[in-house]
Amino acid sequence: MSASTRTQIYLTEAQRRRLDEICRTRGIALAEAVREAVDAWIEMRHTCCSDALAATWGKAPEIEVPSRDEWDAQRDEERDAQRDEERDAERDGPTVPAASGSELPAASSSKPPAASGSTTPAAGSS
């Protein structure tokens, strides 16, 4: 162990109980457990950004990432296409799937006007 400096810290009762439990289980001193915890925290919190990037993008260095302008252009094209589809759907009205897989305009919900002239009673009515 390298040279150490004395440091006093305040722990909650729950933290101290848990640390004591860990120390008993592992057979280590409280100071050693605290040093290990501090080392782990420093390692976790202060990982260099370039190291983190290298660990991810470094796995596939041959990958080509499009420029921001290309991303924006693709997004705009997709947004325009969606708007066109919505506009066409509003203009054409609702559609129903046809047996062949293509869509046909939905039948009008309005009833055709009644024919002029006499009406025939329904069957079975007097």
C-alpha positions as CSV (number, residue, x, y, z in Angstrom):
1,M,0.0,0.0,0.0
2,S,1.3,3.5,-0.9
3,A,1.5,6.3,1.6
4,S,-1.9,7.2,3.0
5,T,-3.4,10.3,4.5
6,R,-5.8,10.3,7.3
7,T,-9.3,11.4,6.3
8,Q,-12.4,11.6,8.5
9,I,-15.8,11.1,7.0
10,Y,-19.4,11.0,8.3
11,L,-21.5,8.0,7.4
12,T,-25.2,7.5,8.0
13,E,-26.0,4.7,10.4
14,A,-27.4,2.6,7.5
15,Q,-24.2,3.1,5.5
16,R,-22.0,2.2,8.5
17,R,-24.1,-1.0,9.2
18,R,-23.9,-2.1,5.5
19,L,-20.1,-1.4,5.4
20,D,-19.5,-3.3,8.6
21,E,-21.5,-6.2,7.2
22,I,-19.5,-6.2,4.0
23,C,-16.2,-6.0,5.9
24,R,-17.2,-9.0,8.1
25,T,-18.3,-11.0,5.1
26,R,-15.1,-10.3,3.1
27,G,-12.8,-10.3,6.1
28,I,-11.3,-6.8,5.4
29,A,-10.9,-3.6,7.4
30,L,-13.3,-0.7,7.1
31,A,-10.6,1.5,5.7
32,E,-9.8,-1.0,2.9
33,A,-13.5,-1.2,2.0
34,V,-13.8,2.6,1.9
35,R,-10.6,2.9,-0.3
36,E,-12.0,0.3,-2.7
37,A,-15.3,2.2,-2.9
38,V,-13.6,5.5,-3.6
39,D,-11.4,3.9,-6.3
40,A,-14.5,2.3,-8.0
41,W,-16.4,5.6,-7.8
42,I,-13.4,7.6,-9.3
43,E,-13.1,5.0,-12.1
44,M,-16.8,5.0,-12.9
45,R,-17.3,8.8,-12.7
46,H,-14.2,10.0,-14.4
47,T,-13.8,7.8,-17.4
48,C,-12.2,9.9,-20.1
49,C,-14.7,10.7,-22.9
50,S,-12.3,9.7,-25.6
51,D,-11.9,6.3,-23.9
52,A,-15.7,5.9,-23.8
53,L,-16.0,6.8,-27.5
54,A,-13.1,4.5,-28.5
55,A,-14.8,1.7,-26.7
56,T,-18.0,2.1,-28.8
57,W,-17.1,3.6,-32.2
58,G,-13.7,1.9,-32.0
59,K,-15.5,-1.4,-32.4
60,A,-16.5,-0.5,-36.0
61,P,-14.0,2.1,-37.3
62,E,-15.0,1.5,-40.9
63,I,-18.5,2.8,-40.3
64,E,-19.4,5.8,-42.3
65,V,-21.4,8.4,-40.5
66,P,-23.4,10.8,-42.7
67,S,-23.0,14.5,-42.2
68,R,-25.6,16.4,-40.2
69,D,-26.9,18.0,-43.5
70,E,-27.5,14.5,-44.9
71,W,-29.4,13.5,-41.8
72,D,-31.5,16.7,-41.9
73,A,-32.3,16.2,-45.6
74,Q,-33.4,12.6,-45.1
75,R,-35.6,13.7,-42.2
76,D,-37.1,16.5,-44.2
77,E,-37.8,14.1,-47.1
78,E,-39.6,11.6,-44.8
79,R,-41.6,14.4,-43.2
80,D,-42.7,15.8,-46.6
81,A,-43.6,12.3,-47.8
82,Q,-45.7,11.7,-44.7
83,R,-47.5,15.1,-45.2
84,D,-48.2,14.2,-48.8
85,E,-49.7,10.9,-47.8
86,E,-51.9,12.6,-45.1
87,R,-53.0,15.2,-47.6
88,D,-53.8,12.6,-50.2
89,A,-55.8,10.6,-47.6
90,E,-57.8,13.6,-46.7
91,R,-58.5,14.5,-50.3
92,D,-59.4,10.9,-51.3
93,G,-61.4,10.1,-48.2
94,P,-61.2,6.8,-46.3
95,T,-60.2,3.6,-48.1
96,V,-61.0,0.0,-47.6
97,P,-58.7,-2.9,-48.5
98,A,-59.7,-4.7,-51.7
99,A,-59.4,-8.5,-52.1
100,S,-56.4,-8.0,-54.4
101,G,-54.5,-6.1,-51.7
102,S,-55.0,-2.6,-53.3
103,E,-57.1,-0.1,-51.6
104,L,-60.4,1.2,-53.0
105,P,-62.3,4.3,-51.9
106,A,-64.8,3.5,-49.2
107,A,-68.5,3.4,-50.2
108,S,-70.4,6.6,-49.5
109,S,-72.4,6.5,-46.3
110,S,-75.2,8.6,-47.8
111,K,-78.2,6.8,-49.1
112,P,-79.2,7.3,-52.8
113,P,-82.2,9.5,-53.2
114,A,-85.6,7.7,-53.3
115,A,-87.0,7.2,-56.8
116,S,-90.0,9.4,-57.6
117,G,-93.3,7.6,-58.1
118,S,-95.2,5.1,-56.1
119,T,-93.5,3.0,-53.4
120,T,-94.1,-0.7,-53.1
121,P,-95.0,-2.0,-49.7
122,A,-92.5,-4.5,-48.2
123,A,-93.2,-8.1,-48.5
124,G,-95.6,-9.4,-45.8
125,S,-97.1,-6.0,-44.9
126,S,-100.7,-5.1,-45.6
